[in-house]
Amino acid sequence: MRSVVLGLFLIFCFNGYGQVQHIEARRIYNDTVGWAGNIDFNFSALQNRDLLINLGVKPFVQFKDSSNYFLALVEYNYSVGKERVFANAFSTHFRYNRYFRKDIRWIMWEFYTQGQLNPLLSQRVRALAGTGPRFRLFGNKDYKLYSGTSYMYEYEEIIVDNSIQRNHRVSTYIAWFFDPLPHFSFGGSTYYQPLLTDFKDYRISGMYTLRFRMFKRASFKFDVGFLYDSQPPTDVRNFVFNAGAGAGIDLNRLGIKRKKRVKSAG
């Protein structure tokens, strides 16, 4: 029974498993030009036989104008019990997008880089960088749909066997953001990342976020995600599911609203 409770605690309170940073739920899809951002928190404690504590912090900031978009985010998750640390994961992500022309808004070019530490995935360190086009398939005030594909290089040090991997992958995704009501939004993304030299070696991952605004700058959110790795490191499961709930603080007032509507650079 104790192991079941612990497993449920880790599944529903810790969401730092992902190999890929899903940044779509973090983008701010509105007319804000300039600086904007958000800080998400999740904290939970479970008293069974022992006290289990989970902490997650996810700050990010973005800047955009009519041609450029910058996003930087950090994610840290920590879960500890009386006798040992169950999770201690850290990652950073930086992304830059640019339109080819100011009057052509359905395609832009992306550059991104990411660093990650996650012992639960047997990652001593994982670093990647990639570039490719991003397409706006559909977009209006309340509903947006995007897709993108890129070349991605990754460097990974595996803990379990002290090996080093250097891989070249394709990273393809579809992402959406729905904001039909003033106090409700739903965003998500699904990634497919095969190895260029062997398409049987691939990863599929998804992250989906429901957000409910409670106050002017505070919201409640619920995340659900998964990761499937066809060839994971030894002793690491090839399928991982995670879910979590928490709160967010809106920093969008750092941005400046233009009088004339500017289509989202995200």
Secondary structure, DSSP 8 states (H G I E B T S, - for coil): -HHHHHHHHHHHH-----SS---TTTS--SSEEEEEEEEEEEEEEEESSSEEEEEEEEEEEEEE-SSEEEEEEEEEEEEE-SS-EEEEEEEEEEEEEEEEETTEEEEEEEEEEEEEEEGGGTEEEEEEEEEEEEEEEEE-SSEEEEEEEEEEEEEEEETTT--EEEEEEEEEEEEEEEEEETTEEEEEEEEEEEETTEEEEEEEEEEEEEEEE-SSSEEEEEEEEEEEESS--TTS-SEEEEEEEEEEEE-GGGEEE-SS------
